[in-house]
Amino acid sequence: MQEYLLEFEQVYYKYSGSQQSALNGLTLRVPKHKKCALIGQNGCGKTTLFLLANGLYKPNSGMVRWRGEAFNYNRHYLSNLRQKVGLIFQDPEQQLVAATVEEDISYGLCNLGLPTAEIQLRVEQALVEFGLTSLAEKPVHHLSLGQKRRVSIADVMVLQPELLVLDEPTAYLDVKHTRNLMATLKKIHQAGTTLLMATHDLDLVYRWADWVFVMDKGRLVLEGKPQDVFMQRELLEELELGLPLIYEMLFDGLSPEESAVIQRIQQRIWERNELDNW
Ligand SMILES: Nc1ncnc2c1ncn2[C@@H]1O[C@H](COP(=O)(O)OP(=O)(O)OP(=O)(O)O)[C@@H](O)[C@H]1O
C-alpha cells in the first residue's frame, strides 16, 4: 500500500497585508519514495507550500501532517522536522551561511550538537559524494551558481532527510550543470530519499518525474503519472502551462506513421522511468 510522508489537508495560508490567500484549500499528499514534480503558473503557491512543508510558515486553517501526524509547531518538533524535510531554496544564496564550503556543510550538523567526529565524517562523505572535495576550503561567494547549488544540496543532504524539497533547482543552470544536478538527484533518490521538485520545465518533468502535481491559484487541480497528466491537454492549455515538446508534437496534426514513431519514443521513456522507480 502506498505510504505518504507529507500531507496537506484543506490548507489555507494568506500573507499578512495580502488580499488573497496564497494557499486556498490545498489538499495534497506526497507519496513515499516517489520523484514528484510540482508545476503551476508563477504565483500559484508552490514556494508557499514548501515554506509550510518544513514548518517555516503555519497554516491559517487546515492541517499539515508528517507520516500521518499533525505538525506540532514547538521548537523541538520543528528542529526534528527540519532534519526530515530538507528544503532547497530557489536562490542558493539564501541558503549559504558560512565562509567556506566545508564550514557551510557542517553548519546544520553543528546546530544539531552532534559529536565532532561524527560531524567530520559526515562532512567528508558529503564533500566526496557531491564532488566538492577540491572546493572544500573555497569561500562560498567565490563559487559558480552550479557549485553553489551543489553546496546547498550537500548542506541539506548531510542531515539525512527523508524528503528533499527543491524549488526550481535547474533555474539558470546550463545543460551540463542541469545534467549533473539530475544525476545527483538520481543518486539521492536511489539511496531512499523521496523528492518533491517545483519546476517550469515540462520536458524535464516528463522525463524525470513519476508523479506530477498541478497547482492553480493555491490549490491542487490535477495529479497523476506524467503520461496521464499530460494527456489532459485542454486543462493544461486552460491553465496556460503548455505541454512537454513530445506531447506538442503528438497533438500537432502528425501523420499516423509519425504519431507511431512518437508513441514508440514515449513508450521507451515510460519503460525507462518504470525501471528507475521504487
Ligand atoms: N512575502 C510575501 N508577501 C505577500 N505576498 C506574497 C509573499 N510571497 C508570496 N506572495 C504571494 O503569494 C502568492 C503565491 O506565491 P508563491 O511564491 O508561493 O508562488 P510560486 O508558485 O512559488 O511562484 P513562482 O513560480 O513565480 O516561484 C503570489 O500571489 C505571491 O504574490
The ligand as a Tripos MOL2 file, in Angstrom:
@<TRIPOS>MOLECULE
LIG
   31    33     1     0     0
SMALL
NO_CHARGES

@<TRIPOS>ATOM
      1 N1          6.1650   37.5590    1.2990 N.pl3     1 LIG1
      2 C1          5.0160   37.7150    0.6430 C.ar      1 LIG1
      3 N2          4.1300   38.6680    0.9800 N.ar      1 LIG1
      4 C2          2.9610   38.8140    0.3280 C.ar      1 LIG1
      5 N3          2.5550   38.0190   -0.6950 N.ar      1 LIG1
      6 C3          3.3980   37.0360   -1.0740 C.ar      1 LIG1
      7 C4          4.6590   36.8330   -0.4420 C.ar      1 LIG1
      8 N4          5.2700   35.7820   -1.0310 N.ar      1 LIG1
      9 C5          4.4240   35.3600   -1.9940 C.ar      1 LIG1
     10 N5          3.3040   36.0970   -2.0180 N.ar      1 LIG1
     11 C6          2.1440   35.9110   -2.9060 C.3       1 LIG1
     12 O1          1.6090   34.6170   -2.6650 O.3       1 LIG1
     13 C7          1.2180   34.0060   -3.8860 C.3       1 LIG1
     14 C8          1.9500   32.6720   -4.0620 C.3       1 LIG1
     15 O2          3.3340   32.9610   -4.2290 O.3       1 LIG1
     16 P1          4.4250   31.8050   -4.3470 P.3       1 LIG1
     17 O3          5.7530   32.4460   -4.2810 O.co2     1 LIG1
     18 O4          4.0970   30.7460   -3.3680 O.co2     1 LIG1
     19 O5          4.1390   31.2740   -5.8470 O.3       1 LIG1
     20 P2          5.0040   30.2990   -6.7700 P.3       1 LIG1
     21 O6          4.0490   29.3270   -7.3610 O.co2     1 LIG1
     22 O7          6.1450   29.7540   -5.9970 O.co2     1 LIG1
     23 O8          5.5310   31.2840   -7.9110 O.3       1 LIG1
     24 P3          6.8460   31.1610   -8.8640 P.3       1 LIG1
     25 O9          6.5830   30.0670   -9.8580 O.co2     1 LIG1
     26 O10         6.8810   32.5190   -9.5020 O.co2     1 LIG1
     27 O11         8.0380   30.9080   -7.9790 O.co2     1 LIG1
     28 C9          1.5030   35.0170   -5.0070 C.3       1 LIG1
     29 O12         0.3180   35.7270   -5.2600 O.3       1 LIG1
     30 C10         2.5360   35.9350   -4.3750 C.3       1 LIG1
     31 O13         2.4390   37.2400   -4.8980 O.3       1 LIG1
@<TRIPOS>BOND
     1     1     2 1
     2     2     3 ar
     3     2     7 ar
     4     3     4 ar
     5     4     5 ar
     6     5     6 ar
     7     6     7 ar
     8     6    10 ar
     9     7     8 ar
    10     8     9 ar
    11     9    10 ar
    12    10    11 1
    13    11    12 1
    14    11    30 1
    15    12    13 1
    16    13    14 1
    17    13    28 1
    18    14    15 1
    19    15    16 1
    20    16    17 2
    21    16    18 1
    22    16    19 1
    23    19    20 1
    24    20    21 2
    25    20    22 1
    26    20    23 1
    27    23    24 1
    28    24    25 2
    29    24    26 1
    30    24    27 1
    31    28    29 1
    32    28    30 1
    33    30    31 1
@<TRIPOS>SUBSTRUCTURE
     1 LIG1         1 GROUP 0 **** ****
